[in-house]
């Protein structure tokens, strides 16, 4: 890293490191296994000299701080710091966050938000694959729909074995583009 400054990555504890499948059981009760993907990512980032910080509201009191540190030690998860508030960082990894993207419906993302472990099957489903209702008769290439001020892109269509991305905008303005 340039100028001997380590880049900081902040990981939330519950739901990101601790699987939290049993839910909240008290500040010092941390019964669930770690999420292996997170553990492996932390190891990899540390090898690349990133500073790893774990943040948890559990750490607002001494008992919670000690419980988080003991959990990390017990599961052999090496980090640089454990704290109760998020320090400045390059990236924050949190199961209770909305990634801001200009031009999207931020209000509805917030109102309808659910962490990954609470999402229902409809939210988990991958884009539905259907036969495209707009096949080209003279040209076998794919039809694409361009997005025009609409954040909804939820259906992946197929023409034979070729992908055709049809953005289902409901009543939004659509423009067809052929390739």
C-alpha positions as CSV (number, residue, x, y, z in Angstrom):
1,X,0.0,0.0,0.0
2,X,1.3,3.4,-0.8
3,X,2.8,5.7,1.9
4,X,2.4,2.9,4.5
5,X,-1.2,3.7,5.0
6,X,-3.4,0.7,5.4
7,X,-6.9,0.7,3.8
8,X,-9.6,0.0,6.3
9,X,-12.5,-2.4,5.7
10,X,-15.2,-2.4,8.4
11,X,-17.3,-5.6,9.0
12,X,-20.5,-5.6,11.0
13,X,-20.5,-8.5,13.5
14,X,-24.0,-9.9,13.7
15,X,-25.3,-11.1,10.3
16,X,-21.9,-10.7,8.6
17,X,-19.4,-12.5,10.7
18,X,-21.6,-14.2,13.3
19,X,-24.4,-15.9,11.3
20,X,-27.0,-14.6,13.8
21,X,-29.4,-17.4,12.8
22,X,-30.7,-17.6,16.3
23,X,-31.4,-13.9,16.5
24,X,-30.8,-11.7,19.5
25,X,-30.3,-13.6,22.7
26,X,-28.5,-11.0,24.8
27,X,-25.3,-8.9,24.6
28,X,-23.0,-11.7,25.7
29,X,-24.8,-14.7,24.0
30,X,-23.3,-15.4,20.6
31,X,-24.4,-19.0,19.8
32,X,-24.2,-19.3,16.1
33,X,-21.3,-20.3,13.8
34,X,-19.4,-17.8,11.7
35,X,-20.2,-17.3,8.1
36,X,-17.4,-19.1,6.3
37,X,-17.4,-16.8,3.3
38,X,-16.8,-13.8,5.5
39,X,-14.0,-15.6,7.5
40,X,-12.2,-16.5,4.2
41,X,-12.6,-12.9,2.9
42,X,-11.2,-11.4,6.1
43,X,-8.1,-13.8,5.9
44,X,-7.6,-12.8,2.2
45,X,-7.9,-9.1,2.9
46,X,-5.4,-9.3,5.8
47,X,-2.9,-11.1,3.6
48,X,-3.2,-8.1,1.2
49,X,-2.5,-5.8,4.2
50,X,-6.0,-4.3,4.7
51,X,-6.9,-3.2,8.2
52,X,-9.9,-5.2,9.3
53,X,-12.2,-3.6,11.9
54,X,-15.2,-5.3,13.4
55,X,-18.1,-3.2,14.6
56,X,-21.0,-4.2,16.8
57,X,-23.5,-2.4,19.0
58,X,-22.8,-5.3,21.4
59,X,-19.5,-3.5,22.0
60,X,-21.3,-0.5,23.6
61,X,-20.6,-2.1,27.0
62,X,-17.6,-4.0,28.3
63,X,-19.3,-7.3,28.5
64,X,-20.4,-7.2,24.9
65,X,-16.9,-6.1,23.7
66,X,-15.4,-9.0,25.6
67,X,-17.9,-11.5,24.2
68,X,-17.2,-10.4,20.6
69,X,-13.5,-10.6,21.1
70,X,-13.8,-14.1,22.7
71,X,-16.0,-15.2,19.8
72,X,-13.4,-14.0,17.2
73,X,-10.6,-15.7,19.2
74,X,-12.5,-18.9,19.6
75,X,-13.2,-19.1,15.8
76,X,-9.6,-18.0,15.0
77,X,-10.8,-14.9,13.1
78,X,-7.9,-12.3,13.3
79,X,-8.9,-8.7,13.0
80,X,-7.1,-5.4,13.8
81,X,-9.7,-3.7,16.0
82,X,-13.2,-4.3,17.5
83,X,-15.3,-1.3,18.3
84,X,-18.8,0.0,18.8
85,X,-18.9,2.7,16.2
86,X,-17.9,2.7,12.6
87,X,-14.5,4.4,11.9
88,X,-13.7,6.0,8.6
89,X,-13.2,3.2,6.0
90,X,-12.8,2.3,2.4
91,X,-15.8,-0.1,2.6
92,X,-18.4,-1.0,5.1
93,X,-19.8,-4.6,5.0
94,X,-23.1,-4.7,6.8
95,X,-26.2,-6.9,6.5
96,X,-28.5,-3.9,7.4
97,X,-27.4,-1.4,4.7
98,X,-28.9,-0.1,1.5
99,X,-26.2,0.7,-1.1
100,X,-27.0,4.2,-2.5
101,X,-27.3,4.4,-6.2
102,X,-28.5,7.7,-7.7
103,X,-31.5,7.4,-9.9
104,X,-33.0,4.4,-8.0
105,X,-36.1,4.4,-5.8
106,X,-34.2,5.0,-2.5
107,X,-37.4,5.5,-0.5
108,X,-38.9,2.2,-1.4
109,X,-35.5,0.4,-0.9
110,X,-35.5,1.7,2.6
111,X,-39.2,1.1,3.4
112,X,-39.1,-2.5,1.9
113,X,-35.6,-3.4,3.2
114,X,-35.0,-6.8,4.8
115,X,-31.6,-8.2,5.8
116,X,-30.4,-11.2,3.8
117,X,-31.5,-13.8,6.4
118,X,-35.1,-12.5,6.4
119,X,-35.7,-12.2,2.6
120,X,-38.6,-14.2,1.3
121,X,-38.5,-16.6,-1.7
122,X,-39.8,-13.9,-4.1
123,X,-36.9,-11.6,-3.2
124,X,-34.4,-14.5,-3.4
125,X,-35.6,-15.7,-6.8
126,X,-33.3,-15.1,-9.8
127,X,-34.7,-13.3,-12.8
128,X,-37.3,-15.3,-14.5
129,X,-36.4,-16.8,-17.9
130,X,-39.2,-16.6,-20.4
131,X,-39.5,-16.7,-24.2
132,X,-39.2,-13.2,-25.5
133,X,-42.6,-11.9,-26.9
134,X,-40.7,-9.7,-29.4
135,X,-38.7,-12.1,-31.6
136,X,-37.2,-10.7,-34.7
137,X,-38.4,-12.4,-37.8
138,X,-35.8,-11.1,-40.3
139,X,-32.8,-10.8,-38.0
140,X,-31.8,-13.5,-35.5
141,X,-30.1,-11.0,-33.2
142,X,-31.3,-10.1,-29.8
143,X,-33.8,-7.3,-29.0
144,X,-32.8,-5.1,-26.1
145,X,-34.8,-2.6,-24.2
146,X,-33.1,0.5,-22.9
147,X,-33.9,1.8,-19.5
148,X,-35.4,5.3,-19.5
149,X,-35.6,6.8,-16.0
150,X,-36.9,3.5,-14.5
151,X,-35.1,1.4,-11.9
152,X,-37.0,-1.8,-12.6
153,X,-35.1,-4.4,-14.5
154,X,-36.4,-7.8,-13.5
155,X,-37.0,-10.2,-16.3
156,X,-34.4,-12.0,-18.4
157,X,-36.0,-13.2,-21.6
158,X,-34.6,-15.8,-24.1
159,X,-34.8,-16.1,-27.9
160,X,-33.9,-19.7,-28.4
161,X,-30.6,-20.0,-26.4
162,X,-29.7,-16.3,-26.8
163,X,-30.3,-13.8,-24.0
164,X,-32.7,-11.0,-24.5
165,X,-32.9,-8.5,-21.7
166,X,-36.4,-7.0,-21.5
167,X,-36.7,-4.5,-18.7
168,X,-40.2,-4.8,-17.3
169,X,-41.1,-1.1,-16.7
170,X,-44.9,-1.4,-16.3
171,X,-46.1,2.0,-17.5
172,X,-42.6,3.5,-17.9
173,X,-41.5,4.8,-21.3
174,X,-39.6,2.2,-23.3
175,X,-37.5,2.4,-26.4
176,X,-36.7,-0.6,-28.5
177,X,-33.2,-1.0,-29.8
178,X,-32.1,-3.8,-32.2
179,X,-28.7,-5.2,-32.5
